[in-house]
Amino acid sequence: MKKNEIATTNSNSAFMALKDFNLNDALSEELSGLSGSFERIKIPAGGMTVFEIPGENPDSPESVKEFSAVILHHHPLYAYYTDKYTGGSNPPDCGSFDGITGEGNPSGECVKCPFNKFGSGENGAKACKNRRRIYLLREGEIFPMILSLPTGSLKDFTRYIMRLLSKGKKSNAVVTRFTLKKAVNNSGIAYSQAQFTVDRNLTDEELALISGLTEQVKAYSERVGYDTETSEEAELNVDPKTGEVIEPLA
């Protein structure tokens, strides 16, 4: 193998369990009449470098320093609360699942909204929180999970996606390894910043199965509300003149 070449495994992959699986059928049959959503992988507060992944016991999530999964689908998630959000399942006063059009109050085009401007929130940030919702699938599982990326992780995620695109790959064509590093903003507040690297390429057979599930998740994602999001996020320092996020101290 050449240096820096991404490995592709030909072994029997746990993703092959998707061969006879249909997400829509499973949800309609098993969750008929029930209110259900995908489970959520949590990024901790305070600069901790372990993820919390749901397990069989909902009161005892698994704490891991890293995990690998395929990114099935990801999209913007904008949320503006008139009063400061303190957690819970209450929807925002105005929200957007595409980062283009807000629904609620004030609603309208996100690019023109005064609350989506740097300087409208604390420390020069936006009053409207811009996050990224990611639907993930780990090997050996058939139901996706959600990871909500806070503002402080968006820059590195964008770089990662751009690196994949520069090699002609989409995010659902590889297994991604997720880790965390501790960062500190200019006010001395520690927060956890997600990092992304390629674990391996998917085989052609795996990619065909993953692509099918990706389309199902895209369709279903329109029905997933805001109840899976967290308020645990350190405010970043933003240059009010340029709108650029000031790089963390560490």
Protein Blocks (a to p, Z undefined) as FASTA:
>chain_A
ZZhiacddfbdcfklmmmmgcfklmmmmmmgoiacddddddddehhiabdcdddfblklc
cddfbdcdddfbdcddddddfbacebdjbdcfbdcfklmaccdjeehjfklpmklcghja
ghhiafbdcddddddddehiabdcdddddfklmmmmmmmmmmmmmnopafklcccddddd
ddddfkopacdddddddfbdcdfklmmmmmmmmmmmmmmmmmpcfklpcfbdcdddddfk
nopacddfZZ
